[in-house]
């Protein structure tokens, strides 16, 4: 896997994107925009990128804005949707892969574009997931005041305005997810963790059947895939196999990658998180 870095200007900020070129890559290698879950970075997605690039795909891993550190408090699904749209305009990928709560934003950004989507442990009902994680329903409250209070979103503190943003842009529950799925003109595959306590398997299954989406289940896995290397390997091999089929790369036999070789790649390419920065500043 050969790694290089590009940047994309979005709203006056530069988003760094790690590009993983498959060995022996040619210009026709399909591009995949690989979106991390909330609280994750481009480096967090090395395992997924390694498997995909080992199977002939050119992978683009962005360090998205408002994902980690103090800036995570400004996380909004509408902002993420806009950033994904800008990245797609610049990169023009053949496929989009999104994890966890990035999935609803990816679905919204991909509407009408005709590209393949693989959604890995997707949050299909934001309200239900947050209620399960936090133990209370933030959406049953009146519109919250911008008083500096926060809500827990998958383990991170986010400004309370996140709730209103979901209301305003149709990201509250599975109704919005289904509407976006029906407006997605490309093929969709769901990779589900069989023991995911944060996402209803039955609800995800119903949505998949409503639009004839592909269904791939990782036995014994929970939502936090990266806590279980075997589960993460299973999930991203499944996502890669689905993409190869959807992108008509059936001439390729899926290459299975081991955790040991991916770990070796991680050691060879240590953490290189490049946070978004104003567009008039150059990366050092």
TAHU-V551267 format. One record per pair of residues at least 6 apart in sequence whose ideal C-beta (glycine too) atoms are under 7 Angstrom apart, sorted by the first residue. I is the first residue (numbers start at 1). J is the second residue. D is the distance in Angstrom with one decimal. If there is no record, write none. Layout:
I J D
I J D
This chain:
1 20 5.2
1 23 7.0
1 50 5.7
1 53 4.7
1 54 7.0
1 265 6.2
2 21 4.4
3 18 6.0
3 20 5.7
3 269 5.8
4 19 5.1
5 16 6.0
5 17 7.0
5 18 5.7
5 19 7.0
5 274 6.8
6 17 5.1
6 19 5.8
7 14 4.5
7 15 6.5
7 16 5.4
7 17 6.6
7 283 6.9
8 15 5.0
8 17 6.0
8 86 6.6
8 87 5.7
8 90 4.6
9 279 4.6
10 83 5.5
10 86 4.4
12 278 6.3
12 279 5.2
13 65 6.5
13 276 4.7
13 277 6.4
13 278 5.8
13 279 6.0
14 276 6.3
14 277 5.5
14 279 4.9
15 62 5.4
15 63 6.6
15 64 6.9
15 65 6.6
15 83 6.9
15 87 7.0
15 276 4.8
16 63 5.0
16 274 3.4
16 276 7.0
16 283 6.8
17 60 5.3
17 61 6.6
17 62 4.7
18 42 4.7
18 61 4.4
19 58 6.9
19 60 5.7
20 49 4.6
20 53 4.4
20 59 4.1
20 61 6.9
21 53 6.8
21 58 6.0
22 29 5.7
22 53 4.5
22 56 5.0
22 57 6.4
22 58 6.4
25 58 6.3
29 56 6.0
29 57 6.5
29 58 4.5
30 57 5.6
30 58 6.8
30 94 4.0
30 95 6.5
30 247 5.0
31 58 4.8
31 60 6.2
31 91 6.1
31 93 4.2
31 94 5.6
32 52 5.8
32 57 5.0
32 58 6.9
32 59 5.2
32 60 6.9
32 93 5.8
32 94 7.0
32 95 4.7
32 97 5.9
32 243 6.6
33 60 5.0
33 87 6.1
33 88 6.5
33 91 5.9
33 93 4.2
33 96 5.1
34 45 5.3
34 48 5.9
34 49 6.0
34 59 5.4
34 60 6.5
34 61 5.1
34 97 4.9
35 84 6.7
35 97 6.6
35 98 4.3
35 99 6.6
35 102 4.5
35 106 5.9
36 42 6.9
36 44 5.3
36 45 5.1
36 64 6.8
36 99 6.1
36 102 6.8
37 99 3.9
37 100 3.4
37 101 6.4
37 102 5.8
38 67 6.2
38 75 6.3
38 100 6.4
38 101 5.0
38 102 6.9
38 153 6.4
38 154 5.5
38 156 6.7
39 67 6.4
39 68 6.0
39 72 6.8
39 154 6.7
39 155 6.6
39 156 5.4
40 67 6.8
41 63 5.5
41 67 7.0
41 68 6.2
41 273 4.6
42 61 3.9
42 62 6.3
42 63 4.7
42 273 6.7
43 271 4.9
43 272 6.3
43 273 5.7
44 226 6.9
45 61 5.1
46 262 6.9
46 265 6.8
46 266 5.7
47 232 5.5
47 236 6.4
47 262 5.2
48 236 4.4
49 59 4.4
49 61 5.6
50 257 6.0
50 262 4.9
50 265 5.6
51 236 4.9
51 237 5.9
51 240 5.3
51 257 5.0
52 59 5.0
52 240 5.2
53 59 5.3
54 255 5.1
54 257 5.4
55 240 5.3
55 244 6.3
55 252 6.2
55 254 6.2
55 255 5.4
56 249 6.5
56 252 5.7
57 243 6.7
60 91 5.3
60 93 6.6
62 87 5.9
63 273 5.9
63 274 5.3
63 275 6.0
63 276 6.5
64 80 6.8
64 83 6.1
65 71 6.8
65 83 6.1
65 276 4.6
66 72 6.1
66 74 4.6
66 75 4.6
66 79 6.4
67 75 6.9
72 156 5.1
72 158 6.6
73 150 6.7
73 157 6.1
73 158 5.7
73 159 5.0
74 159 6.4
75 153 6.6
75 158 5.0
75 162 6.4
76 162 6.0
76 165 4.4
77 104 6.1
77 105 5.0
77 165 6.3
77 166 6.1
77 169 6.6
77 171 4.6
78 165 5.3
78 169 4.5
80 102 6.6
80 105 4.1
81 105 4.3
81 108 4.7
81 109 5.0
84 105 5.9
84 106 5.9
84 109 3.9
85 109 4.6
88 109 6.4
88 113 7.0
93 115 6.5
94 115 6.1
94 116 6.7
94 247 5.8
95 115 5.8
95 116 4.1
95 117 7.0
95 118 6.9
95 243 5.2
95 247 6.4
96 106 5.4
96 110 5.6
96 115 5.9
96 117 5.1
97 118 4.7
97 120 6.6
97 239 6.0
98 106 3.6
98 119 5.6
99 120 4.9
99 121 6.2
100 121 5.5
100 122 6.9
100 123 5.7
100 154 6.9
100 223 7.0
101 123 4.5
101 154 6.2
103 119 4.4
103 122 3.4
103 123 5.9
104 123 6.4
104 126 6.7
104 171 5.5
104 177 5.9
106 117 6.6
107 177 6.7
107 180 4.1
107 181 6.4
107 184 6.2
108 180 5.3
110 117 5.8
110 184 5.7
110 186 6.9
111 180 6.1
111 183 4.3
111 184 5.8
112 183 6.4
112 185 5.7
113 186 6.7
114 185 4.6
114 186 4.7
115 186 4.7
116 186 5.2
116 187 5.1
116 243 6.0
116 246 4.1
116 247 6.2
117 184 6.6
117 186 6.3
117 188 4.7
118 189 4.8
118 191 6.4
118 239 4.3
118 242 5.5
118 243 5.8
119 188 6.9
119 190 5.3
119 191 7.0
120 191 4.5
120 235 5.6
120 239 5.6
121 191 6.9
121 192 6.8
121 193 5.1
121 196 6.1
121 199 6.7
121 223 5.3
121 225 6.1
122 190 6.2
123 129 4.9
123 199 6.0
124 174 5.5
124 177 4.9
124 199 6.2
124 203 5.9
124 204 5.1
124 207 5.7
125 173 4.9
125 174 4.3
125 177 6.8
125 200 6.9
125 203 6.0
126 166 5.7
126 171 5.5
126 172 6.1
126 173 6.9
127 137 6.9
127 139 4.9
127 172 5.2
127 173 4.9
128 173 6.9
128 200 6.5
129 198 5.0
129 199 6.1
130 138 6.2
130 153 6.7
131 137 4.8
132 197 6.7
132 198 5.5
133 152 6.7
133 154 6.3
133 198 5.9
134 152 4.9
138 151 5.3
138 163 5.0
139 163 6.3
139 172 5.9
143 164 5.8
144 160 4.3
144 163 5.9
144 164 6.7
146 161 5.9
149 160 4.7
150 157 4.1
150 158 6.0
150 159 6.1
150 160 6.1
151 158 5.7
151 160 5.4
151 162 5.9
151 163 6.2
153 162 6.3
166 172 5.1
170 176 4.0
174 203 5.8
174 207 6.4
177 207 6.2
178 207 5.7
178 210 6.2
181 188 6.5
181 207 6.2
181 211 4.6
182 211 6.1
187 246 4.7
188 211 6.5
188 213 4.2
188 214 7.0
189 213 6.2
189 214 3.6
189 216 6.4
189 239 7.0
189 242 4.0
190 204 6.1
190 208 5.1
190 213 5.6
190 214 6.8
190 215 5.8
190 216 6.9
191 216 4.7
191 218 6.7
191 235 5.1
191 238 5.2
191 239 5.1
192 201 6.2
192 204 5.6
192 217 5.2
192 218 6.9
193 218 5.2
193 221 3.8
193 222 5.6
193 223 5.8
193 225 6.6
193 231 6.9
194 201 6.9
194 217 5.2
194 218 6.1
194 219 5.0
194 220 6.3
194 221 6.1
195 220 6.0
195 221 6.1
195 222 5.2
196 222 5.8
196 223 4.6
197 222 6.5
197 223 6.9
198 223 4.5
199 223 6.4
205 215 6.9
208 215 5.1
214 242 5.5
216 238 4.2
216 242 6.5
218 231 5.4
218 234 4.8
218 235 4.9
220 231 6.9
221 228 6.2
221 231 3.7
221 235 6.9
225 231 5.2
225 232 4.5
225 235 5.5
226 232 5.5
229 259 4.8
233 259 6.2
237 254 6.8
237 256 6.4
240 254 6.7
241 254 5.1
244 250 7.0
244 252 5.7
244 254 6.7
274 283 6.3
